[in-house]
């Protein structure tokens, strides 16, 4: 189970939102005791790219030894 303000990693592509597997987001709200989460995805400058309601299996915690990777968004 994840908590609000926790950093998480997207487990699948969400092309309608311009998101790819591996994108990093922050949980901004927990629904139904952890059945779903509102996750905000931001640019490295802090602009919101998308806020998505995701099921727990669509995200995972950050793992030890991982490093963030920058990529350009198609809509920018």
Backbone as CSV, one residue per row, in Angstrom:
resi,resn,N_x,N_y,N_z,CA_x,CA_y,CA_z,C_x,C_y,C_z
1,UNK,0.841,-1.181,0.000,0.000,0.000,0.000,0.888,1.246,0.000
2,UNK,0.433,2.251,-0.713,1.180,3.499,-0.828,0.528,4.577,0.031
3,UNK,1.297,5.593,0.356,0.806,6.709,1.158,0.833,7.996,0.334
4,UNK,0.026,8.965,0.750,0.040,10.262,0.089,1.432,10.876,0.177
5,UNK,1.835,11.551,-0.887,3.128,12.221,-1.047,4.271,11.249,-1.334
6,UNK,3.981,9.981,-1.484,5.012,9.002,-1.824,5.341,9.091,-3.313
7,UNK,6.613,8.975,-3.649,7.053,8.945,-5.040,6.890,7.522,-5.552
8,UNK,6.291,7.400,-6.761,6.041,6.080,-7.344,6.452,6.072,-8.805
9,UNK,6.537,4.871,-9.365,6.933,4.678,-10.752,5.777,4.024,-11.508
10,UNK,5.465,4.565,-12.670,4.401,4.029,-13.513,4.838,2.698,-14.113
11,UNK,3.946,1.715,-14.098,4.264,0.360,-14.558,3.832,0.089,-16.000
12,UNK,3.152,1.024,-16.652,2.674,0.798,-18.016,2.567,2.131,-18.749
13,UNK,2.561,2.075,-20.070,2.362,3.278,-20.865,0.921,3.750,-20.753
14,UNK,0.737,5.068,-20.694,-0.583,5.703,-20.745,-0.528,6.744,-21.868
15,UNK,-0.612,6.292,-23.128,-0.400,7.192,-24.260,-1.385,8.357,-24.331
16,UNK,-2.609,8.176,-23.879,-3.585,9.272,-23.901,-3.150,10.439,-23.025
17,UNK,-2.320,10.162,-22.014,-1.823,11.193,-21.113,-0.380,11.587,-21.426
18,UNK,0.219,10.942,-22.422,1.604,11.229,-22.760,2.596,10.626,-21.789
19,UNK,2.179,9.608,-21.041,3.044,8.994,-20.030,3.570,7.648,-20.503
20,UNK,4.775,7.321,-20.056,5.408,6.057,-20.417,5.768,5.270,-19.167
21,UNK,5.830,3.968,-19.341,6.287,3.091,-18.270,7.630,3.609,-17.767
22,UNK,7.770,3.733,-16.462,8.997,4.244,-15.867,8.924,5.704,-15.460
23,UNK,7.886,6.425,-15.922,7.740,7.818,-15.498,7.479,7.866,-13.991
24,UNK,7.979,8.911,-13.370,7.909,9.058,-11.924,6.813,10.058,-11.566
25,UNK,5.998,9.703,-10.569,4.923,10.580,-10.111,4.860,10.623,-8.600
26,UNK,3.942,11.445,-8.097,3.739,11.591,-6.656,2.270,11.326,-6.345
27,UNK,2.020,10.517,-5.353,0.642,10.250,-4.943,0.097,11.481,-4.230
28,UNK,-1.025,11.990,-4.733,-1.640,13.158,-4.125,-2.928,12.812,-3.371
29,UNK,-3.467,11.617,-3.621,-4.673,11.194,-2.895,-4.799,9.675,-2.970
30,UNK,-5.245,9.101,-1.867,-5.484,7.656,-1.792,-6.988,7.432,-1.769
31,UNK,-7.490,6.507,-2.611,-8.922,6.194,-2.679,-9.207,4.812,-2.105
32,UNK,-10.344,4.678,-1.476,-10.861,3.388,-1.007,-9.802,2.531,-0.331
33,UNK,-9.116,3.127,0.639,-8.119,2.406,1.437,-7.046,1.742,0.581
34,UNK,-6.643,2.426,-0.501,-5.538,1.939,-1.305,-5.917,1.157,-2.551
35,UNK,-7.197,1.119,-2.918,-7.588,0.438,-4.153,-7.176,1.238,-5.375
36,UNK,-7.142,2.568,-5.240,-6.742,3.443,-6.344,-6.059,4.679,-5.770
37,UNK,-5.325,5.362,-6.648,-4.550,6.529,-6.220,-4.612,7.610,-7.291
38,UNK,-4.643,8.857,-6.850,-4.441,9.979,-7.758,-2.944,10.233,-7.768
39,UNK,-2.345,10.192,-8.946,-0.903,10.374,-9.071,-0.641,11.558,-9.998
40,UNK,0.175,12.498,-9.532,0.540,13.656,-10.338,1.921,13.426,-10.943
41,UNK,2.017,13.683,-12.244,3.276,13.567,-12.975,3.691,14.968,-13.386
42,UNK,4.946,15.297,-13.107,5.452,16.655,-13.301,6.676,16.656,-14.214
43,UNK,6.898,17.806,-14.884,8.171,17.990,-15.569,9.232,18.229,-14.499
44,UNK,10.498,18.211,-14.894,11.565,18.467,-13.934,11.556,19.908,-13.439
45,UNK,10.865,20.801,-14.131,10.731,22.186,-13.690,9.491,22.407,-12.823
46,UNK,8.714,21.347,-12.605,7.576,21.440,-11.703,6.226,21.695,-12.345
47,UNK,6.142,21.679,-13.676,4.861,21.844,-14.357,4.119,20.509,-14.389
48,UNK,2.825,20.542,-14.112,2.036,19.319,-14.140,1.844,18.839,-15.569
49,UNK,2.160,17.575,-15.806,1.940,16.934,-17.099,0.576,16.261,-17.103
50,UNK,0.276,15.534,-16.029,-0.989,14.804,-15.929,-1.250,14.438,-14.481
51,UNK,-2.523,14.313,-14.170,-2.966,13.731,-12.908,-3.859,12.574,-13.293
52,UNK,-3.501,11.380,-12.866,-4.213,10.173,-13.281,-4.698,9.395,-12.074
53,UNK,-5.888,8.815,-12.204,-6.386,7.876,-11.207,-5.909,6.498,-11.621
54,UNK,-5.079,5.894,-10.792,-4.442,4.621,-11.137,-4.733,3.556,-10.098
55,UNK,-4.829,2.328,-10.555,-4.962,1.188,-9.667,-3.592,0.867,-9.070
56,UNK,-3.585,0.227,-7.929,-2.329,-0.078,-7.237,-1.361,-0.857,-8.118
57,UNK,-1.856,-1.744,-8.954,-0.972,-2.559,-9.795,-0.356,-1.767,-10.951
58,UNK,-0.815,-0.548,-11.193,-0.259,0.275,-12.259,0.955,1.088,-11.812
59,UNK,1.240,1.073,-10.522,2.383,1.811,-9.987,3.199,0.903,-9.078
60,UNK,4.417,1.331,-8.827,5.270,0.581,-7.897,6.131,1.573,-7.133
61,UNK,6.677,1.148,-6.004,7.571,2.040,-5.262,8.901,2.210,-5.980
62,UNK,9.609,3.263,-5.642,10.966,3.476,-6.129,11.863,2.424,-5.471
63,UNK,12.761,1.861,-6.250,13.667,0.826,-5.735,15.052,1.412,-5.467
64,UNK,15.764,0.800,-4.530,17.149,1.194,-4.268,17.965,1.076,-5.551
65,UNK,18.851,2.023,-5.768,19.740,1.969,-6.902,19.174,2.510,-8.197
66,UNK,17.938,3.025,-8.196,17.354,3.593,-9.412,17.762,5.052,-9.560
67,UNK,17.818,5.501,-10.795,18.172,6.878,-11.093,17.092,7.454,-12.016
68,UNK,16.770,8.729,-11.826,15.786,9.386,-12.694,16.397,9.607,-14.070
69,UNK,15.561,9.598,-15.092,16.000,9.776,-16.471,15.118,10.839,-17.117
70,UNK,15.715,11.824,-17.754,14.951,12.893,-18.406,14.615,12.499,-19.834
71,UNK,13.387,12.831,-20.259,12.955,12.614,-21.640,12.059,13.770,-22.044
72,UNK,12.019,14.064,-23.307,11.158,15.136,-23.804,9.746,14.598,-24.013
73,UNK,8.754,15.427,-23.684,7.359,15.076,-23.923,6.982,15.499,-25.335
74,UNK,6.162,14.717,-25.980,5.743,15.009,-27.348,4.986,16.332,-27.449
75,UNK,4.225,16.690,-26.407,3.392,17.895,-26.496,4.135,19.184,-26.156
76,UNK,5.429,19.092,-25.765,6.175,20.298,-25.427,7.022,20.745,-26.572
